[in-house]
Amino acid sequence: MLQSFRSKVLFTLMVFIIIGFGVLYGIISTGYQNMAVKEGKRNAQMLGDSIFQTVRMSMNIGIREVIDAGLLDASKISGVLGLQIHKSQSVIDLFGMSAKVSNDKEVLDVFASKEAKLKESYENGIHNVTFLKPLIADESCMACHQYEKTQSGDVLGVLELKISTQSFYEQIEESENYLLLTMFVAGILILLGLYIFFEKELVKPLNHLRNMARDLTEGGSGDLTKRIAIKSNDEVGTTSGYVNKFIQTIQDTIALSKHVSDESTQTCNELLDVSHTLSQNADSQFELVDKVNALAHNVSENLDNALQIANETRNNVEQTEHVLDEFVKNLQDSIALINTSAQNQHNILTHVEELEGMAEQIKSVLSIINDIADQTNLLALNAAIEAARAGEHGRGFAVVADEVRKLAEKTQKSLNEIAASVNLVIQSINDMGQNVKEGSEDMTHIAEKTKPLIDEAHDTHAKLTSTKHNALSLREISTSIAQSTKELADMMQDIAKSSESTQSAGHNIHKIANDMSLKVKALNDAISKFHT
């Protein structure tokens, strides 16, 4: 479909002409439609104003028959579909008419606004214009409309005039048909003129150029010395000149290609030698990479073992450090308890000394009481002697003296027992004080002996911390070496891949060189067919 240049040109011209005329027709038709609407409104308003003046003059005469005749004549005007006056309630009441006020919304709006109004409508596809104009009372109207509810400026009625614009649309349709026919004929003439122009100025020269190009290559002689004859200076002639230059360029290119083909043959031989050398180098690189990979594998295993040992050492050091921390803590707690116990022993010793003082005071008191008992006993003896001297009169006093003596003896006996008990208590207190003193000295000695252990424990903790840091450093170094070894292995893998790529490139170069040799040979055979 549309294979020839002529058919493509005709089709393109036809499409553009149809589209252009269609757009132009649409614009003009739309303009006609808008003009019809505007003219219809303008004519309706002019006709409405004219009829309004006629009706108003008839009303000013004041004769009913004249008014009706004026309305009838106006309704017979061409294009008038309807003419009606909607009376106000005051007019109906004044003249006693049986009519009613219109309930049409548009009419009521005109009664209220006292302004004329135009509206459009379509009935059975026909465009109509309705003109509504208020009949406003003035001084001339008041002569007949003397009614208490009617004043100058009131709306006495509304003139409704319906006009058909069908005649305008018929004229427009006739003009559009004439325009369409004119455009159709003009399109055919333009298309025919353009066809003749392109056929003469473009199609025939192109056919001539095609025939000359076919003659140039007819039979596949490959004679690049032929040229196209140029008979004009237009675009076709210019194109023919460029074609001749292109043929000259091809001729020069073929001549150069023959020279390059010879050099390509020599280059292919050199590429074959290079590919062989690349293959040998790649084999040597593979052997070296295998050795390095084996060495890296051994180093990696040793580093893994060293890393494992370093981790175990770090774990053991951390456990030992934890145990040592617990030991130091317990030792410090023990020293604190020993110091507390020594302080308590010291306090007890102080209390014991106080008890010894109190016991001595008790002995002093007992000595005083003993002296009092001795004196009481002596007094009792003296009293008994005096009672004996008194005879019968001193018998009661003798009894009392005897009781006092007995009491003194009991007191003496009790004092002796208390003194013995106090002596035992003092001896026990002295023994306990000695024991407490010795215990306090032992506690102090133990605390002094324990302090160096804490210092040694701190030194051991510092050495363990240093050992742990060394283990961590060893681990980091091992990890770094392992990472470097891994990177070395990766580099070896990259080298191996590069060697594979080199080996593959060598094989590809060898293959390409062979293919190139065959293609160069084929190119030489093809170029040799051209005559330069």
NUNU-979143 format. One record per residue (C-alpha): x, y, z; residue in one letter. Coordinates in steps of 0.02 Angstrom, whole numbers, padded with zeros to 5 digits, always signed. Last residue first. Example, Ala and Ser with C-alpha at 12.3 -4.5 7.8 and 13.67 -1.06 7.14 Angstrom:
BEGIN
+00684-00053+00357S +00615-00225+00390A 
end
This chain:
BEGIN
+01959+00065-00504T +01877-00091-00576H +01791-00191-00439F +01798-00382-00443K +01964-00383-00350S +01876-00308-00202I +01768-00464-00179A +01915-00587-00188D +02019-00478-00074N +01873-00468+00046L +01856-00658+00044A +02041-00673+00085K +02023-00542+00218V +01872-00636+00284K +01970-00800+00292L +02117-00715+00376S +01999-00627+00495M +01919-00792+00541D +02092-00863+00578N +02141-00706+00673A +01975-00708+00765I +02005-00889+00817K +02181-00852+00874H +02122-00693+00958I +01983-00792+01040N +02107-00923+01098H +02222-00788+01164G +02074-00697+01242A +02024-00859+01326S +02201-00877+01392Q +02201-00696+01445T +02028-00714+01521S +02085-00871+01609E +02240-00779+01664S +02131-00634+01721S +02023-00758+01814K +02179-00834+01891A +02243-00660+01932I +02074-00622+02010D +02085-00785+02106Q +02261-00739+02158M +02197-00570+02212M +02061-00658+02311D +02193-00769+02390A +02296-00615+02431L +02141-00533+02502E +02112-00689+02606K +02293-00685+02662T +02275-00501+02705S +02118-00541+02803Q +02205-00686+02890A +02353-00573+02929I +02234-00442+02998S +02142-00575+03098T +02307-00642+03164S +02362-00466+03210I +02194-00434+03294E +02205-00600+03387R +02384-00565+03440L +02329-00393+03500S +02186-00475+03595L +02305-00601+03672A +02426-00462+03717N +02283-00366+03796H +02235-00523+03894K +02414-00547+03951T +02423-00365+04006S +02261-00389+04102T +02331-00549+04180L +02489-00454+04230K +02384-00316+04309A +02279-00446+04401H +02438-00531+04465T +02502-00364+04529D +02333-00333+04613H +02341-00507+04692A +02518-00472+04754E +02457-00311+04834D +02310-00403+04912I +02426-00539+04978L +02541-00406+05052P +02392-00347+05160K +02358-00519+05234T +02509-00525+05354K +02461-00357+05431E +02282-00416+05452A +02341-00579+05532I +02453-00482+05655H +02309-00367+05702T +02196-00516+05731M +02330-00603+05838D +02354-00444+05943E +02166-00433+05968S +02160-00616+06020G +02304-00591+06144E +02215-00441+06219K +02051-00536+06227V +02137-00682+06313N +02222-00568+06440Q +02060-00476+06472G +01970-00643+06495M +02101-00698+06623D +02089-00533+06717N +01900-00540+06714I +01904-00719+06778S +02022-00669+06920Q +01913-00520+06962I +01760-00632+06962V +01847-00758+07076L +01900-00618+07194N +01722-00552+07193V +01657-00725+07237S +01780-00741+07384A +01736-00566+07442A +01553-00607+07431I +01579-00764+07537E +01681-00667+07666N +01551-00530+07666L +01414-00656+07694S +01508-00729+07845K +01539-00557+07917Q +01357-00511+07891T +01304-00670+07976K +01421-00632+08122E +01358-00454+08132A +01179-00517+08133L +01221-00638+08273K +01302-00497+08370R +01152-00385+08342V +01039-00523+08404E +01146-00545+08560D +01143-00358+08592A +00956-00358+08578V +00942-00500+08702V +01064-00413+08819A +00960-00253+08809F +00811-00352+08866G +00911-00426+09012R +00983-00259+09063G +00864-00226+09205H +00889-00399+09281E +01074-00373+09294G +01144-00210+09235A +01317-00279+09233R +01266-00417+09118A +01185-00290+09006A +01345-00188+09002E +01443-00342+08953I +01315-00385+08821A +01321-00208+08752A +01510-00216+08744N +01498-00376+08644L +01367-00301+08529A +01478-00150+08505L +01622-00262+08457L +01512-00357+08335N +01453-00193+08262T +01634-00133+08247Q +01680-00293+08158D +01526-00278+08045A +01570-00096+08004I +01747-00150+07962D +01677-00286+07850N +01562-00159+07767I +01713-00049+07732I +01808-00198+07663S +01656-00245+07557L +01650-00069+07488V +01835-00078+07444S +01809-00249+07365K +01664-00178+07263I +01777-00036+07207Q +01906-00164+07154E +01770-00255+07057A +01720-00090+06974M +01899-00060+06919G +01912-00237+06851E +01748-00211+06760L +01818-00053+06678E +01970-00152+06624E +01854-00283+06551V +01756-00146+06460H +01916-00083+06380T +01965-00260+06333L +01792-00283+06254I +01819-00126+06151N +01988-00190+06094H +01911-00357+06051Q +01776-00264+05949N +01911-00166+05858Q +02003-00328+05823A +01841-00405+05759S +01810-00256+05643T +01988-00266+05580N +01968-00453+05553I +01800-00426+05464L +01878-00294+05350A +02025-00409+05317I +01903-00548+05273S +01805-00432+05155D +01968-00382+05070Q +02014-00564+05050L +01841-00603+04979N +01858-00461+04853K +02035-00510+04809V +01980-00691+04783F +01829-00639+04678E +01940-00529+04569D +02063-00673+04553L +01923-00789+04497V +01867-00661+04365H +02045-00634+04306E +02069-00821+04294T +01910-00833+04188Q +01965-00686+04078E +02138-00761+04059V +02062-00928+04010N +01948-00843+03881N +02094-00742+03810R +02201-00898+03799T +02060-00992+03712E +02039-00849+03587N +02226-00841+03557A +02230-01030+03530I +02087-01016+03404Q +02174-00873+03314L +02335-00971+03307A +02242-01121+03235N +02154-01010+03107D +02320-00927+03065L +02397-01097+03034N +02251-01145+02920E +02262-00980+02825S +02450-00997+02803V +02424-01171+02731N +02288-01108+02612H +02395-00959+02561A +02537-01078+02516L +02419-01187+02413A +02346-01033+02327N +02520-00966+02289V +02568-01132+02209K +02408-01139+02105D +02431-00957+02051V +02607-00994+01990L +02548-01143+01886E +02404-01042+01812F +02522-00898+01771Q +02634-01014+01672S +02484-01078+01572D +02428-00898+01539A +02600-00852+01475N +02595-00998+01351Q +02420-00949+01290S +02472-00767+01271L +02623-00818+01166T +02512-00920+01047H +02389-00775+01034S +02532-00657+00992V +02595-00771+00852D +02420-00784+00778L +02401-00596+00793L +02560-00571+00690E +02488-00680+00551N +02326-00582+00556C +02422-00418+00545T +02508-00477+00384Q +02340-00517+00306T +02272-00351+00369S +02413-00259+00279E +02360-00336+00114D +02179-00295+00150S +02226-00116+00192V +02298-00090+00018H +02144-00165-00065K +02035-00065+00053S +02119+00097-00002L +02071+00063-00182A +01896+00015-00128I +01883+00174-00024T +01940+00283-00169D +01808+00206-00283Q +01678+00219-00145I +01719+00404-00125T +01705+00430-00312Q +01536+00341-00309I +01483+00456-00165F +01540+00608-00264K +01436+00549-00411N +01287+00524-00293V +01315+00700-00224Y +01309+00769-00401G +01150+00670-00435S +01072+00745-00277T +01117+00920-00338T +01036+00882-00505G +00881+00816-00416V +00876+00968-00303E +00884+01087-00452D +01035+01124-00561N +00984+01019-00710S +01060+00898-00837K +01183+00797-00732I +01248+00634-00809A +01281+00497-00681I +01460+00431-00674R +01550+00271-00728K +01728+00238-00664T +01664+00126-00525L +01639-00020-00643D +01568-00156-00531G +01502-00255-00679S +01352-00310-00579G +01243-00329-00735G +01160-00159-00713E +01242-00056-00576T +01259+00110-00669L +01105+00076-00775D +01005+00057-00616R +01073+00223-00551A +01026+00307-00717M +00850+00235-00709N +00828+00293-00530R +00889+00468-00573L +00766+00477-00719H +00627+00417-00606N +00676+00550-00480L +00675+00684-00616P +00500+00625-00671K +00429+00624-00494V +00495+00793-00438L +00465+00942-00553E +00345+00870-00681K +00245+00750-00575E +00254+00867-00426F +00180+01012-00526F +00048+00907-00614I -00008+00832-00448Y -00008+01003-00365L -00122+01072-00501G -00240+00923-00490L -00248+00935-00299L -00280+01123-00309I -00417+01098-00440L -00498+00959-00339I -00489+01061-00180G -00562+01215-00267A -00709+01111-00330V -00739+01042-00154F -00717+01214-00075M -00844+01292-00193T -00968+01152-00161L -00947+01172+00028L -00964+01361+00015L -01125+01345-00087Y -01192+01221+00040N -01142+01336+00182E -01226+01486+00099S -01388+01387+00077E -01378+01329+00257E -01350+01509+00314I -01500+01570+00213Q -01607+01432+00288E -01539+01473+00461Y -01587+01656+00442F -01762+01608+00382S -01784+01492+00531Q -01751+01634+00653T -01928+01625+00725S -01994+01770+00831I -02094+01760+00993K -02153+01928+01061L -02214+01942+01242E -02267+02120+01290L -02280+02136+01479V -02417+02235+01564G -02463+02390+01664L -02293+02401+01749V -02296+02546+01871D -02193+02702+01834G -02337+02824+01856S -02459+02756+01983Q -02600+02631+01980T -02682+02573+02141K -02806+02716+02152E -02853+02697+01972Y -02848+02827+01836Q -02784+02716+01698H -02857+02809+01552C -02777+02981+01577A -02635+02901+01676M -02561+02825+01518C -02499+02990+01448S -02411+03029+01612E -02313+02865+01608D -02358+02683+01643A -02227+02551+01603I -02267+02418+01474L -02129+02289+01510P -02035+02203+01366K -02013+02014+01341L -01932+01957+01178F -01934+01771+01136T -01808+01705+01008V -01836+01542+00914N -01717+01412+00842H -01803+01269+00751I -01759+01088+00795G -01939+01045+00839N -01944+01193+00959E -01779+01269+01015Y -01775+01415+01136S -01682+01579+01161E -01721+01716+01288K -01722+01906+01278L -01772+02017+01426K -01836+02194+01449A -01822+02274+01622E -01959+02320+01747K -01874+02200+01872S -02033+02133+01955A -02149+02128+01806F -02003+02062+01699V -01974+01923+01828D -02160+01882+01826L -02152+01860+01637V -02001+01743+01650E -02087+01642+01789K -02249+01618+01690D -02396+01635+01810N -02487+01760+01700S -02614+01873+01789V -02791+01817+01758K -02918+01869+01628A -03101+01903+01669S -03079+02089+01639M -03159+02221+01749G -03069+02366+01665F -02982+02431+01821L -02965+02260+01905D -02880+02182+01755I -02769+02335+01733V -02719+02331+01918S -02684+02143+01909Q -02559+02169+01768S -02596+02119+01590K -02489+01996+01489H -02486+02059+01310I -02465+01926+01176Q -02383+01907+01007L -02336+01739+00931G -02239+01662+00790L -02178+01824+00710V -02063+01781+00564G -02161+01878+00434S -02274+02011+00515I -02452+01947+00542K -02439+01965+00732S -02409+02152+00712A -02568+02175+00612D -02669+02081+00744L -02593+02183+00886L -02633+02346+00797G -02811+02288+00760A -02836+02240+00943D -02776+02412+01001I -02883+02502+00873V -03035+02400+00926E -03007+02442+01110R -02999+02630+01081I -02886+02726+01203G -02785+02819+01072I -02636+02798+01192N -02660+02611+01180M -02637+02615+00991S -02479+02720+01012M -02415+02594+01140R -02453+02449+01024V -02357+02531+00882T -02211+02577+00996Q -02203+02398+01061F -02214+02330+00885I -02061+02433+00838S -01967+02388+00997D -02006+02204+00971G -01950+02213+00790L -01785+02291+00841M -01762+02168+00986Q -01806+02019+00877A -01694+02084+00738N -01548+02098+00860R -01580+01927+00938K -01596+01844+00768G -01443+01936+00704E -01340+01873+00853K -01402+01695+00834V -01375+01695+00647A -01201+01769+00667M -01155+01633+00790N -01215+01501+00667Q -01123+01583+00522Y -00962+01593+00623G -00979+01410+00668T -01001+01368+00485S -00848+01473+00438I -00739+01387+00569I -00803+01214+00524G -00778+01245+00338Y -00600+01304+00369L -00563+01151+00477V -00635+01036+00345G -00545+01129+00205F -00379+01106+00295G -00412+00924+00341I -00467+00880+00164I -00321+00975+00086I -00195+00896+00206F -00261+00720+00176V -00266+00743-00013M -00089+00813-00018L -00023+00667+00085T -00113+00538-00022F -00051+00618-00184L +00129+00625-00120V +00124+00445-00058K +00049+00385-00222S +00187+00473-00324R +00326+00405-00211F +00271+00228-00246S +00234+00100-00112Q +00068+00170-00053L +00000+00000+00000M 
end
